[in-house]
Amino acid sequence: MSFRVIADYDRCKSHGLCQAVAPEVFEVRADGYMYILLETVDDSMRSACEDAVDSCPEQALRIED
């Protein structure tokens, strides 16, 4: 199974906490913006992505099944 991580880029301030928790999925690049690296994420990464969603101070991330 797989899922998607959705970002509200209007809320995202690119703190990078998501990248610290799940670097395979999130990346804050030199341009100062956060990017989601995978269109769909394997369930083996669900726990890390849930932690990333929970760690976002702007509440800009969510998981969609």
mmCIF file of the N, C-alpha and C atoms, coordinates in Angstrom:
data_MODEL
# 
_entry.id   MODEL 
# 
loop_
_atom_site.group_PDB 
_atom_site.id 
_atom_site.type_symbol 
_atom_site.label_atom_id 
_atom_site.label_alt_id 
_atom_site.label_comp_id 
_atom_site.label_asym_id 
_atom_site.label_entity_id 
_atom_site.label_seq_id 
_atom_site.pdbx_PDB_ins_code 
_atom_site.Cartn_x 
_atom_site.Cartn_y 
_atom_site.Cartn_z 
_atom_site.occupancy 
_atom_site.B_iso_or_equiv 
_atom_site.pdbx_formal_charge 
_atom_site.auth_seq_id 
_atom_site.auth_comp_id 
_atom_site.auth_asym_id 
_atom_site.auth_atom_id 
_atom_site.pdbx_PDB_model_num 
ATOM 1   N N  . MET A 1 1  ? 0.836  -1.178 0.000  1.00 0.00 ? 1  MET A N  1 
ATOM 2   C CA . MET A 1 1  ? 0.000  0.000  0.000  1.00 0.00 ? 1  MET A CA 1 
ATOM 3   C C  . MET A 1 1  ? 0.885  1.248  0.000  1.00 0.00 ? 1  MET A C  1 
ATOM 4   N N  . SER A 1 2  ? 0.273  2.337  -0.365 1.00 0.00 ? 2  SER A N  1 
ATOM 5   C CA . SER A 1 2  ? 1.005  3.602  -0.383 1.00 0.00 ? 2  SER A CA 1 
ATOM 6   C C  . SER A 1 2  ? 0.051  4.737  -0.013 1.00 0.00 ? 2  SER A C  1 
ATOM 7   N N  . PHE A 1 3  ? 0.621  5.899  0.182  1.00 0.00 ? 3  PHE A N  1 
ATOM 8   C CA . PHE A 1 3  ? -0.145 7.077  0.555  1.00 0.00 ? 3  PHE A CA 1 
ATOM 9   C C  . PHE A 1 3  ? 0.564  8.295  -0.023 1.00 0.00 ? 3  PHE A C  1 
ATOM 10  N N  . ARG A 1 4  ? -0.058 9.441  0.115  1.00 0.00 ? 4  ARG A N  1 
ATOM 11  C CA . ARG A 1 4  ? 0.539  10.702 -0.339 1.00 0.00 ? 4  ARG A CA 1 
ATOM 12  C C  . ARG A 1 4  ? 0.707  11.637 0.849  1.00 0.00 ? 4  ARG A C  1 
ATOM 13  N N  . VAL A 1 5  ? 1.733  12.439 0.788  1.00 0.00 ? 5  VAL A N  1 
ATOM 14  C CA . VAL A 1 5  ? 1.900  13.517 1.746  1.00 0.00 ? 5  VAL A CA 1 
ATOM 15  C C  . VAL A 1 5  ? 1.563  14.803 1.004  1.00 0.00 ? 5  VAL A C  1 
ATOM 16  N N  . ILE A 1 6  ? 0.671  15.584 1.584  1.00 0.00 ? 6  ILE A N  1 
ATOM 17  C CA . ILE A 1 6  ? 0.207  16.816 0.966  1.00 0.00 ? 6  ILE A CA 1 
ATOM 18  C C  . ILE A 1 6  ? 0.735  17.992 1.793  1.00 0.00 ? 6  ILE A C  1 
ATOM 19  N N  . ALA A 1 7  ? 1.265  18.986 1.101  1.00 0.00 ? 7  ALA A N  1 
ATOM 20  C CA . ALA A 1 7  ? 1.762  20.188 1.766  1.00 0.00 ? 7  ALA A CA 1 
ATOM 21  C C  . ALA A 1 7  ? 0.916  21.384 1.375  1.00 0.00 ? 7  ALA A C  1 
ATOM 22  N N  . ASP A 1 8  ? 0.616  22.193 2.358  1.00 0.00 ? 8  ASP A N  1 
ATOM 23  C CA . ASP A 1 8  ? -0.020 23.480 2.123  1.00 0.00 ? 8  ASP A CA 1 
ATOM 24  C C  . ASP A 1 8  ? 1.122  24.494 2.044  1.00 0.00 ? 8  ASP A C  1 
ATOM 25  N N  . TYR A 1 9  ? 1.547  24.795 0.835  1.00 0.00 ? 9  TYR A N  1 
ATOM 26  C CA . TYR A 1 9  ? 2.713  25.650 0.640  1.00 0.00 ? 9  TYR A CA 1 
ATOM 27  C C  . TYR A 1 9  ? 2.469  27.099 1.059  1.00 0.00 ? 9  TYR A C  1 
ATOM 28  N N  . ASP A 1 10 ? 1.215  27.489 1.215  1.00 0.00 ? 10 ASP A N  1 
ATOM 29  C CA . ASP A 1 10 ? 0.922  28.823 1.737  1.00 0.00 ? 10 ASP A CA 1 
ATOM 30  C C  . ASP A 1 10 ? 1.255  28.910 3.230  1.00 0.00 ? 10 ASP A C  1 
ATOM 31  N N  . ARG A 1 11 ? 1.167  27.770 3.923  1.00 0.00 ? 11 ARG A N  1 
ATOM 32  C CA . ARG A 1 11 ? 1.467  27.727 5.358  1.00 0.00 ? 11 ARG A CA 1 
ATOM 33  C C  . ARG A 1 11 ? 2.921  27.373 5.636  1.00 0.00 ? 11 ARG A C  1 
ATOM 34  N N  . CYS A 1 12 ? 3.533  26.596 4.747  1.00 0.00 ? 12 CYS A N  1 
ATOM 35  C CA . CYS A 1 12 ? 4.889  26.082 4.971  1.00 0.00 ? 12 CYS A CA 1 
ATOM 36  C C  . CYS A 1 12 ? 5.907  27.226 5.039  1.00 0.00 ? 12 CYS A C  1 
ATOM 37  N N  . LYS A 1 13 ? 6.728  27.192 6.067  1.00 0.00 ? 13 LYS A N  1 
ATOM 38  C CA . LYS A 1 13 ? 7.793  28.184 6.240  1.00 0.00 ? 13 LYS A CA 1 
ATOM 39  C C  . LYS A 1 13 ? 9.174  27.556 6.077  1.00 0.00 ? 13 LYS A C  1 
ATOM 40  N N  . SER A 1 14 ? 9.209  26.308 5.611  1.00 0.00 ? 14 SER A N  1 
ATOM 41  C CA . SER A 1 14 ? 10.456 25.586 5.309  1.00 0.00 ? 14 SER A CA 1 
ATOM 42  C C  . SER A 1 14 ? 11.411 25.537 6.503  1.00 0.00 ? 14 SER A C  1 
ATOM 43  N N  . HIS A 1 15 ? 10.855 25.220 7.674  1.00 0.00 ? 15 HIS A N  1 
ATOM 44  C CA . HIS A 1 15 ? 11.687 25.064 8.871  1.00 0.00 ? 15 HIS A CA 1 
ATOM 45  C C  . HIS A 1 15 ? 12.649 23.879 8.737  1.00 0.00 ? 15 HIS A C  1 
ATOM 46  N N  . GLY A 1 16 ? 12.232 22.853 8.000  1.00 0.00 ? 16 GLY A N  1 
ATOM 47  C CA . GLY A 1 16 ? 13.098 21.691 7.783  1.00 0.00 ? 16 GLY A CA 1 
ATOM 48  C C  . GLY A 1 16 ? 12.942 20.579 8.799  1.00 0.00 ? 16 GLY A C  1 
ATOM 49  N N  . LEU A 1 17 ? 11.990 20.706 9.719  1.00 0.00 ? 17 LEU A N  1 
ATOM 50  C CA . LEU A 1 17 ? 11.794 19.637 10.689 1.00 0.00 ? 17 LEU A CA 1 
ATOM 51  C C  . LEU A 1 17 ? 11.314 18.360 10.006 1.00 0.00 ? 17 LEU A C  1 
ATOM 52  N N  . CYS A 1 18 ? 10.509 18.486 8.985  1.00 0.00 ? 18 CYS A N  1 
ATOM 53  C CA . CYS A 1 18 ? 10.051 17.314 8.235  1.00 0.00 ? 18 CYS A CA 1 
ATOM 54  C C  . CYS A 1 18 ? 11.235 16.597 7.591  1.00 0.00 ? 18 CYS A C  1 
ATOM 55  N N  . GLN A 1 19 ? 12.156 17.350 7.038  1.00 0.00 ? 19 GLN A N  1 
ATOM 56  C CA . GLN A 1 19 ? 13.346 16.767 6.429  1.00 0.00 ? 19 GLN A CA 1 
ATOM 57  C C  . GLN A 1 19 ? 14.191 16.050 7.470  1.00 0.00 ? 19 GLN A C  1 
ATOM 58  N N  . ALA A 1 20 ? 14.291 16.602 8.660  1.00 0.00 ? 20 ALA A N  1 
ATOM 59  C CA . ALA A 1 20 ? 15.071 15.972 9.724  1.00 0.00 ? 20 ALA A CA 1 
ATOM 60  C C  . ALA A 1 20 ? 14.487 14.615 10.109 1.00 0.00 ? 20 ALA A C  1 
ATOM 61  N N  . VAL A 1 21 ? 13.162 14.499 10.034 1.00 0.00 ? 21 VAL A N  1 
ATOM 62  C CA . VAL A 1 21 ? 12.475 13.270 10.428 1.00 0.00 ? 21 VAL A CA 1 
ATOM 63  C C  . VAL A 1 21 ? 12.418 12.260 9.275  1.00 0.00 ? 21 VAL A C  1 
ATOM 64  N N  . ALA A 1 22 ? 12.185 12.732 8.060  1.00 0.00 ? 22 ALA A N  1 
ATOM 65  C CA . ALA A 1 22 ? 12.007 11.841 6.905  1.00 0.00 ? 22 ALA A CA 1 
ATOM 66  C C  . ALA A 1 22 ? 12.718 12.409 5.673  1.00 0.00 ? 22 ALA A C  1 
ATOM 67  N N  . PRO A 1 23 ? 14.046 12.366 5.645  1.00 0.00 ? 23 PRO A N  1 
ATOM 68  C CA . PRO A 1 23 ? 14.792 12.957 4.528  1.00 0.00 ? 23 PRO A CA 1 
ATOM 69  C C  . PRO A 1 23 ? 14.583 12.264 3.184  1.00 0.00 ? 23 PRO A C  1 
ATOM 70  N N  . GLU A 1 24 ? 14.053 11.056 3.217  1.00 0.00 ? 24 GLU A N  1 
ATOM 71  C CA . GLU A 1 24 ? 13.746 10.364 1.966  1.00 0.00 ? 24 GLU A CA 1 
ATOM 72  C C  . GLU A 1 24 ? 12.525 10.964 1.274  1.00 0.00 ? 24 GLU A C  1 
ATOM 73  N N  . VAL A 1 25 ? 11.729 11.704 2.046  1.00 0.00 ? 25 VAL A N  1 
ATOM 74  C CA . VAL A 1 25 ? 10.461 12.234 1.536  1.00 0.00 ? 25 VAL A CA 1 
ATOM 75  C C  . VAL A 1 25 ? 10.493 13.751 1.374  1.00 0.00 ? 25 VAL A C  1 
ATOM 76  N N  . PHE A 1 26 ? 11.184 14.455 2.275  1.00 0.00 ? 26 PHE A N  1 
ATOM 77  C CA . PHE A 1 26 ? 11.177 15.919 2.289  1.00 0.00 ? 26 PHE A CA 1 
ATOM 78  C C  . PHE A 1 26 ? 12.582 16.472 2.100  1.00 0.00 ? 26 PHE A C  1 
ATOM 79  N N  . GLU A 1 27 ? 12.650 17.611 1.430  1.00 0.00 ? 27 GLU A N  1 
ATOM 80  C CA . GLU A 1 27 ? 13.941 18.270 1.255  1.00 0.00 ? 27 GLU A CA 1 
ATOM 81  C C  . GLU A 1 27 ? 13.736 19.780 1.216  1.00 0.00 ? 27 GLU A C  1 
ATOM 82  N N  . VAL A 1 28 ? 14.503 20.490 2.033  1.00 0.00 ? 28 VAL A N  1 
ATOM 83  C CA . VAL A 1 28 ? 14.551 21.944 1.942  1.00 0.00 ? 28 VAL A CA 1 
ATOM 84  C C  . VAL A 1 28 ? 15.801 22.265 1.138  1.00 0.00 ? 28 VAL A C  1 
ATOM 85  N N  . ARG A 1 29 ? 15.595 22.882 0.002  1.00 0.00 ? 29 ARG A N  1 
ATOM 86  C CA . ARG A 1 29 ? 16.696 23.134 -0.934 1.00 0.00 ? 29 ARG A CA 1 
ATOM 87  C C  . ARG A 1 29 ? 17.321 24.508 -0.706 1.00 0.00 ? 29 ARG A C  1 
ATOM 88  N N  . ALA A 1 30 ? 18.398 24.753 -1.417 1.00 0.00 ? 30 ALA A N  1 
ATOM 89  C CA . ALA A 1 30 ? 19.144 26.008 -1.290 1.00 0.00 ? 30 ALA A CA 1 
ATOM 90  C C  . ALA A 1 30 ? 18.275 27.227 -1.601 1.00 0.00 ? 30 ALA A C  1 
ATOM 91  N N  . ASP A 1 31 ? 17.197 27.026 -2.363 1.00 0.00 ? 31 ASP A N  1 
ATOM 92  C CA . ASP A 1 31 ? 16.317 28.156 -2.672 1.00 0.00 ? 31 ASP A CA 1 
ATOM 93  C C  . ASP A 1 31 ? 15.410 28.522 -1.496 1.00 0.00 ? 31 ASP A C  1 
ATOM 94  N N  . GLY A 1 32 ? 15.508 27.738 -0.387 1.00 0.00 ? 32 GLY A N  1 
ATOM 95  C CA . GLY A 1 32 ? 14.743 28.043 0.812  1.00 0.00 ? 32 GLY A CA 1 
ATOM 96  C C  . GLY A 1 32 ? 13.347 27.456 0.849  1.00 0.00 ? 32 GLY A C  1 
ATOM 97  N N  . TYR A 1 33 ? 13.007 26.614 -0.121 1.00 0.00 ? 33 TYR A N  1 
ATOM 98  C CA . TYR A 1 33 ? 11.677 26.013 -0.168 1.00 0.00 ? 33 TYR A CA 1 
ATOM 99  C C  . TYR A 1 33 ? 11.750 24.521 0.112  1.00 0.00 ? 33 TYR A C  1 
ATOM 100 N N  . MET A 1 34 ? 10.667 24.003 0.732  1.00 0.00 ? 34 MET A N  1 
ATOM 101 C CA . MET A 1 34 ? 10.545 22.583 1.006  1.00 0.00 ? 34 MET A CA 1 
ATOM 102 C C  . MET A 1 34 ? 9.913  21.895 -0.193 1.00 0.00 ? 34 MET A C  1 
ATOM 103 N N  . TYR A 1 35 ? 10.454 20.735 -0.531 1.00 0.00 ? 35 TYR A N  1 
ATOM 104 C CA . TYR A 1 35 ? 9.941  19.926 -1.632 1.00 0.00 ? 35 TYR A CA 1 
ATOM 105 C C  . TYR A 1 35 ? 9.597  18.539 -1.119 1.00 0.00 ? 35 TYR A C  1 
ATOM 106 N N  . ILE A 1 36 ? 8.519  17.978 -1.631 1.00 0.00 ? 36 ILE A N  1 
ATOM 107 C CA . ILE A 1 36 ? 8.181  16.587 -1.378 1.00 0.00 ? 36 ILE A CA 1 
ATOM 108 C C  . ILE A 1 36 ? 8.807  15.789 -2.507 1.00 0.00 ? 36 ILE A C  1 
ATOM 109 N N  . LEU A 1 37 ? 9.656  14.837 -2.162 1.00 0.00 ? 37 LEU A N  1 
ATOM 110 C CA . LEU A 1 37 ? 10.456 14.121 -3.151 1.00 0.00 ? 37 LEU A CA 1 
ATOM 111 C C  . LEU A 1 37 ? 9.731  12.948 -3.795 1.00 0.00 ? 37 LEU A C  1 
ATOM 112 N N  . LEU A 1 38 ? 8.714  12.417 -3.137 1.00 0.00 ? 38 LEU A N  1 
ATOM 113 C CA . LEU A 1 38 ? 8.007  11.241 -3.635 1.00 0.00 ? 38 LEU A CA 1 
ATOM 114 C C  . LEU A 1 38 ? 6.537  11.566 -3.864 1.00 0.00 ? 38 LEU A C  1 
ATOM 115 N N  . GLU A 1 39 ? 6.036  11.241 -5.039 1.00 0.00 ? 39 GLU A N  1 
ATOM 116 C CA . GLU A 1 39 ? 4.616  11.480 -5.321 1.00 0.00 ? 39 GLU A CA 1 
ATOM 117 C C  . GLU A 1 39 ? 3.748  10.559 -4.476 1.00 0.00 ? 39 GLU A C  1 
ATOM 118 N N  . THR A 1 40 ? 4.139  9.295  -4.390 1.00 0.00 ? 40 THR A N  1 
ATOM 119 C CA . THR A 1 40 ? 3.485  8.355  -3.489 1.00 0.00 ? 40 THR A CA 1 
ATOM 120 C C  . THR A 1 40 ? 4.549  7.750  -2.590 1.00 0.00 ? 40 THR A C  1 
ATOM 121 N N  . VAL A 1 41 ? 4.165  7.499  -1.353 1.00 0.00 ? 41 VAL A N  1 
ATOM 122 C CA . VAL A 1 41 ? 5.103  7.015  -0.348 1.00 0.00 ? 41 VAL A CA 1 
ATOM 123 C C  . VAL A 1 41 ? 4.666  5.622  0.084  1.00 0.00 ? 41 VAL A C  1 
ATOM 124 N N  . ASP A 1 42 ? 5.623  4.714  0.160  1.00 0.00 ? 42 ASP A N  1 
ATOM 125 C CA . ASP A 1 42 ? 5.359  3.347  0.584  1.00 0.00 ? 42 ASP A CA 1 
ATOM 126 C C  . ASP A 1 42 ? 5.000  3.330  2.071  1.00 0.00 ? 42 ASP A C  1 
ATOM 127 N N  . ASP A 1 43 ? 4.126  2.412  2.453  1.00 0.00 ? 43 ASP A N  1 
ATOM 128 C CA . ASP A 1 43 ? 3.683  2.317  3.841  1.00 0.00 ? 43 ASP A CA 1 
ATOM 129 C C  . ASP A 1 43 ? 4.826  2.100  4.828  1.00 0.00 ? 43 ASP A C  1 
ATOM 130 N N  . SER A 1 44 ? 5.957  1.613  4.367  1.00 0.00 ? 44 SER A N  1 
ATOM 131 C CA . SER A 1 44 ? 7.091  1.421  5.269  1.00 0.00 ? 44 SER A CA 1 
ATOM 132 C C  . SER A 1 44 ? 7.592  2.757  5.822  1.00 0.00 ? 44 SER A C  1 
ATOM 133 N N  . MET A 1 45 ? 7.238  3.846  5.171  1.00 0.00 ? 45 MET A N  1 
ATOM 134 C CA . MET A 1 45 ? 7.640  5.187  5.606  1.00 0.00 ? 45 MET A CA 1 
ATOM 135 C C  . MET A 1 45 ? 6.533  5.924  6.369  1.00 0.00 ? 45 MET A C  1 
ATOM 136 N N  . ARG A 1 46 ? 5.417  5.256  6.598  1.00 0.00 ? 46 ARG A N  1 
ATOM 137 C CA . ARG A 1 46 ? 4.263  5.928  7.217  1.00 0.00 ? 46 ARG A CA 1 
ATOM 138 C C  . ARG A 1 46 ? 4.603  6.511  8.588  1.00 0.00 ? 46 ARG A C  1 
ATOM 139 N N  . SER A 1 47 ? 5.250  5.749  9.430  1.00 0.00 ? 47 SER A N  1 
ATOM 140 C CA . SER A 1 47 ? 5.553  6.232  10.778 1.00 0.00 ? 47 SER A CA 1 
ATOM 141 C C  . SER A 1 47 ? 6.414  7.495  10.729 1.00 0.00 ? 47 SER A C  1 
ATOM 142 N N  . ALA A 1 48 ? 7.437  7.502  9.896  1.00 0.00 ? 48 ALA A N  1 
ATOM 143 C CA . ALA A 1 48 ? 8.301  8.679  9.768  1.00 0.00 ? 48 ALA A CA 1 
ATOM 144 C C  . ALA A 1 48 ? 7.516  9.864  9.224  1.00 0.00 ? 48 ALA A C  1 
ATOM 145 N N  . CYS A 1 49 ? 6.637  9.628  8.256  1.00 0.00 ? 49 CYS A N  1 
ATOM 146 C CA . CYS A 1 49 ? 5.842  10.723 7.697  1.00 0.00 ? 49 CYS A CA 1 
ATOM 147 C C  . CYS A 1 49 ? 4.831  11.255 8.709  1.00 0.00 ? 49 CYS A C  1 
ATOM 148 N N  . GLU A 1 50 ? 4.243  10.364 9.507  1.00 0.00 ? 50 GLU A N  1 
ATOM 149 C CA . GLU A 1 50 ? 3.345  10.827 10.562 1.00 0.00 ? 50 GLU A CA 1 
ATOM 150 C C  . GLU A 1 50 ? 4.104  11.684 11.560 1.00 0.00 ? 50 GLU A C  1 
ATOM 151 N N  . ASP A 1 51 ? 5.325  11.285 11.902 1.00 0.00 ? 51 ASP A N  1 
ATOM 152 C CA . ASP A 1 51 ? 6.153  12.092 12.802 1.00 0.00 ? 51 ASP A CA 1 
ATOM 153 C C  . ASP A 1 51 ? 6.479  13.450 12.171 1.00 0.00 ? 51 ASP A C  1 
ATOM 154 N N  . ALA A 1 52 ? 6.741  13.462 10.870 1.00 0.00 ? 52 ALA A N  1 
ATOM 155 C CA . ALA A 1 52 ? 7.022  14.714 10.170 1.00 0.00 ? 52 ALA A CA 1 
ATOM 156 C C  . ALA A 1 52 ? 5.803  15.629 10.194 1.00 0.00 ? 52 ALA A C  1 
ATOM 157 N N  . VAL A 1 53 ? 4.621  15.067 9.937  1.00 0.00 ? 53 VAL A N  1 
ATOM 158 C CA . VAL A 1 53 ? 3.383  15.850 9.993  1.00 0.00 ? 53 VAL A CA 1 
ATOM 159 C C  . VAL A 1 53 ? 3.210  16.438 11.390 1.00 0.00 ? 53 VAL A C  1 
ATOM 160 N N  . ASP A 1 54 ? 3.415  15.608 12.408 1.00 0.00 ? 54 ASP A N  1 
ATOM 161 C CA . ASP A 1 54 ? 3.253  16.062 13.789 1.00 0.00 ? 54 ASP A CA 1 
ATOM 162 C C  . ASP A 1 54 ? 4.289  17.114 14.179 1.00 0.00 ? 54 ASP A C  1 
ATOM 163 N N  . SER A 1 55 ? 5.476  17.067 13.570 1.00 0.00 ? 55 SER A N  1 
ATOM 164 C CA . SER A 1 55 ? 6.548  17.989 13.953 1.00 0.00 ? 55 SER A CA 1 
ATOM 165 C C  . SER A 1 55 ? 6.447  19.347 13.267 1.00 0.00 ? 55 SER A C  1 
ATOM 166 N N  . CYS A 1 56 ? 5.586  19.480 12.278 1.00 0.00 ? 56 CYS A N  1 
ATOM 167 C CA . CYS A 1 56 ? 5.490  20.727 11.526 1.00 0.00 ? 56 CYS A CA 1 
ATOM 168 C C  . CYS A 1 56 ? 4.859  21.830 12.378 1.00 0.00 ? 56 CYS A C  1 
ATOM 169 N N  . PRO A 1 57 ? 5.622  22.869 12.719 1.00 0.00 ? 57 PRO A N  1 
ATOM 170 C CA . PRO A 1 57 ? 5.071  23.928 13.568 1.00 0.00 ? 57 PRO A CA 1 
ATOM 171 C C  . PRO A 1 57 ? 3.986  24.754 12.883 1.00 0.00 ? 57 PRO A C  1 
ATOM 172 N N  . GLU A 1 58 ? 3.948  24.713 11.564 1.00 0.00 ? 58 GLU A N  1 
ATOM 173 C CA . GLU A 1 58 ? 2.944  25.486 10.811 1.00 0.00 ? 58 GLU A CA 1 
ATOM 174 C C  . GLU A 1 58 ? 1.713  24.653 10.469 1.00 0.00 ? 58 GLU A C  1 
ATOM 175 N N  . GLN A 1 59 ? 1.735  23.369 10.821 1.00 0.00 ? 59 GLN A N  1 
ATOM 176 C CA . GLN A 1 59 ? 0.655  22.434 10.491 1.00 0.00 ? 59 GLN A CA 1 
ATOM 177 C C  . GLN A 1 59 ? 0.352  22.472 8.983  1.00 0.00 ? 59 GLN A C  1 
ATOM 178 N N  . ALA A 1 60 ? 1.423  22.423 8.200  1.00 0.00 ? 60 ALA A N  1 
ATOM 179 C CA . ALA A 1 60 ? 1.301  22.545 6.743  1.00 0.00 ? 60 ALA A CA 1 
ATOM 180 C C  . ALA A 1 60 ? 1.295  21.204 6.030  1.00 0.00 ? 60 ALA A C  1 
ATOM 181 N N  . LEU A 1 61 ? 1.413  20.099 6.759  1.00 0.00 ? 61 LEU A N  1 
ATOM 182 C CA . LEU A 1 61 ? 1.480  18.778 6.143  1.00 0.00 ? 61 LEU A CA 1 
ATOM 183 C C  . LEU A 1 61 ? 0.321  17.912 6.588  1.00 0.00 ? 61 LEU A C  1 
ATOM 184 N N  . ARG A 1 62 ? -0.114 17.028 5.681  1.00 0.00 ? 62 ARG A N  1 
ATOM 185 C CA . ARG A 1 62 ? -1.108 16.032 6.019  1.00 0.00 ? 62 ARG A CA 1 
ATOM 186 C C  . ARG A 1 62 ? -0.884 14.790 5.180  1.00 0.00 ? 62 ARG A C  1 
ATOM 187 N N  . ILE A 1 63 ? -1.404 13.680 5.642  1.00 0.00 ? 63 ILE A N  1 
ATOM 188 C CA . ILE A 1 63 ? -1.318 12.407 4.924  1.00 0.00 ? 63 ILE A CA 1 
ATOM 189 C C  . ILE A 1 63 ? -2.657 12.115 4.304  1.00 0.00 ? 63 ILE A C  1 
ATOM 190 N N  . GLU A 1 64 ? -2.634 11.673 3.072  1.00 0.00 ? 64 GLU A N  1 
ATOM 191 C CA . GLU A 1 64 ? -3.855 11.317 2.348  1.00 0.00 ? 64 GLU A CA 1 
ATOM 192 C C  . GLU A 1 64 ? -3.705 9.874  1.864  1.00 0.00 ? 64 GLU A C  1 
ATOM 193 N N  . ASP A 1 65 ? -4.642 9.009  2.253  1.00 0.00 ? 65 ASP A N  1 
ATOM 194 C CA . ASP A 1 65 ? -4.610 7.607  1.807  1.00 0.00 ? 65 ASP A CA 1 
ATOM 195 C C  . ASP A 1 65 ? -5.189 7.450  0.427  1.00 0.00 ? 65 ASP A C  1 
# 
